[in-house]
């Protein structure tokens, strides 16, 4: 039962929290007087009724009593099949999360109010906008897991305290830089060249191409099979005519197995950065993802329809492809605008001057 006690000249309330297994004490901000004691005792009786009602509600909903640490271990177990990079992101999120929450506390400590306070507290660290967005995204994922497995009751975060992704300029290769790279590609080994050409001619993710094998290529029908770890799907796409002889050469060279000899995407990225630096292109923001963005922009500029572009680059959702098509629309609209023929402004002014 909730009870009242005195400490100095102040009244306090004490109650046992069945979910956390702890006794909690709070000041009522009331001085010790006969009238305040009556008020406090009445408040304690009503407060206990609310606690009992809340606890019964938790029982009806099957709320599981567990520590935050145990719940997160369960969360990792459920998501153990995911990409190691994703698991690392979850763990990085949890490290930040437990700087605010005590991992040994019960999950009942995670409420709408405390979760929003956690997000607000991140402002003092001056994280980059996309880092804050990443934390928000993983918090929502963890909360949805807690809701699904009845660790805590369902609530919705206020959108005003959640962080949105930063809108960055989409960087693609300029035509002159791409020509420079192609002109210097012969200096590189076949492993690097194969990586470069696959990225350029398919627009696939580095994680999509790194495990492509000779047996995944059907030269008779000019098709390429690949598995996408990101979308967890098996896909088949046509091979561009210019890529066919390059892949044939590589397949004849290695006979069988993986086309690319990089152990990790990190190694692939490091090799590409060295190449950019050797050409003086290391200050332009180019990286492995630039190939994909350039490929999508070229699809758009060459009037490839949205649905076909989605299939070619392996997007799971059409809205993802549409986002990039929207970004690249300015250049295409500029080209369309150039077709508009209006009276020359210069000629018009010259005519006015002649009349004067």
Residue, then its C-alpha position, 0 to 999 in steps of 0.5 A: x500500500x502507498x503510505x505517508x511518512x514525515x521527514x523533517x517538516x515535509x510529507x512524503x509518499x512511499x509505494x512499492x512498484x511491482x514492475x520494477x520490484x523497488x520501493x519508491x519515495x517522493x516528496x509531496x511538497x506539503x508541510x506537516x500540518x493536520x490538514x495536509x496530513x489528511x490530504x496526503x492520506x487521501x491522495x495515497x489511497x487514490x494513488x494506490x487505486x491507480x497503481x492497482x488499476x495500472x498493474x492489472x492493465x499490464x497483466x491483461x496485456x501480458x507485459x513482461x517483467x524484464x531488465x532493459x539489458x535482457x530485452x536488448x539481448x532478446x532484440x539482438x537474438x531476433x535480429x541475429x540474421x541481419x548484416x553484421x554492419x546493421x548489428x553494429x549499428x544496433x550496438x552503437x545505438x544501445x551504447x548511447x541509449x544506456x548513457x541515459x537509461x540504466x540497463x539494469x533498470x526494468x523496461x517499465x522505465x522506458x516510457x513516452x516521456x523518458x524516450x522523448x527526454x532521451x532524444x532531447x538529451x542528444x542535443x548536448x553532444x552536437x552529433x551530425x544530423x544524420x547521426x541523430x536520425x540514425x539514433x531515432x530510427x534505431x530507437x523506434x525499431x527497439x521500441x517496436x520490438x518492446x511493444x511487440x513482445x509486451x515488454x512495455x505498453x504501446x505509445x507514440x513519440x512526438x514527431x517534434x522531438x524526433x530527428x529527420x535525415x539531413x537533405x544532402x546534395x546528390x553527388x554524381x561523376x562529371x562527364x570529364x572526371x568519368x572520362x579521366x577515370x576510364x582513360x587511366x583504368x588500363x594502369x590498374x589490375x584486372x580485379x580493380x577494373x572488374x570492380x569499376x566496370x561492374x559498379x559503372x555498368x550495373x549501378x548495383x551496391x558494392x554489397x551486391x557485386x562483391x560475391x558475384x561468381x562466374x556461374x552467376x553470368x549467363x552470356x547466352x542470354x546476357x543476364x546477371x544473377x545476384x543476391x542483395x544482402x540489403x533487400x535479402x532478395x535474389x535478382x536477375x538483370x540484363x547485362x549492358x552490351x559494353x560490359x559483356x566482353x569485359x566480363x567474358x575476359x574476367x571469367x576466362x581469366x579466373x575460370x570459376x569463383x568470385x569475380x572480385x577479389x576483395x575480401x570486404x567492401x572496406x577493402x574495395x572502398x579503400x582501393x577506389x579512394x586511392x584511385x580517386x586520389x591518384x587522379x586528383x579527384x579525392x576532394x569531390x566527395x566521390x565514393x563507391x556510392x557515387x557509381x550508383x547515383x551516377x547510374x540512376x541519373x543516367x537512366x533518368x536522363x535517357x528516359x528509362x521509366x521509373x519501374x524499369x529503373x527500380x528493377x535495374x538498380x534493385x530498389x525494394x520500394x518504388x518511392x526510393x527510385x522516385x526520390x532520386x529521379x526527383x533530385x535529377x529532374x532539374x538537369x533534365x528540365x533545364x535541357x527541356x527548357x533549352x528547346x523553348x524559342x523566344x525572341x532574342x532579348x539582345x535583338x529586341x534591345x538593339x531594335x529599340x536603340x536603333x529606333x532612338 
